[in-house]
Amino acid sequence: MPIVNVQALIALGMFLASLFIARIVVRIRSGSLPGGEMWVLYLRMLLGFLLAGAVTLAFYSFAGIDVISKHF
């Protein structure tokens, strides 16, 4: 399997993880899950990093540029 396809799969996984984190944030804010404002802040920052990584990896995957094996 080409490394660009692996990049696309990682981007998809990161996007799905960001949807999961967003759902957790909504549940904490509504009160159905325990947690405070610090947890919401932490999870929103994590959500931002996951979305940024997913968009970056997806962009490079569509462009056909390998960024994973260049750094490892």
N, C-alpha and C positions, 0 to 999 in steps of 0.2 A: 504494500500500500504506500503510495507516495506521501511524503511528509506534509505536503500542502493539505492533503485530505485529513491527516491527523490534526493539523492546525484547525481545520474547519470543525472537526468533531469536538475538539477542546473548546472552541468558541461557542458551539452549541451547548455543551455542558455548562459552561460558565453562564450563559444566558438563562438556562433552566434553573441553575442555582440562584441566580438573581431574582427570578420569579418566586422561588421558594422563600427567599429572605424577605421579599416585599410582602408576601402573605403573612409571614411571622410578624412583621412590623405592624401590619393592619390589625392583627389579632391582639397584639400587646396594647395598641392604642385603644381598641374597643373594650379591653378589660377581660377578654376571654382567656388570655394567657398572662401569667404573672410577669412582672418586669416594670421598670421605671423609665424615667426619661433618659438615664445614662445608657440603658440597653438599647433604646430606640435610636439614640445618637450613634452608638457603636455600630448597630446593624445598618443604619443608613449610610455610614461611611463605607462599610463593607460592601453594601449594595452599589455604591458609586464606583469602587474599584473593580468589582466584578463586571459591571456594565462597560466600563472603559476598556478592560481587558478583552471582553467578548467582541466589542466593536472593532478594536484594533486587530485582533487575530482574524476576525472575519474579513476585514478590509484587505489585509495582506493575503489571505487565502484566495479571495476572488481575483486579486491582482497576480497571483501565482508566485509570490515572493516568499521564500522560506526564512522565517525569523527564529524558529525553534532551534534548529541544529547549528545556527551561526553562533549561538550563545552558549552552547553546551559542548 
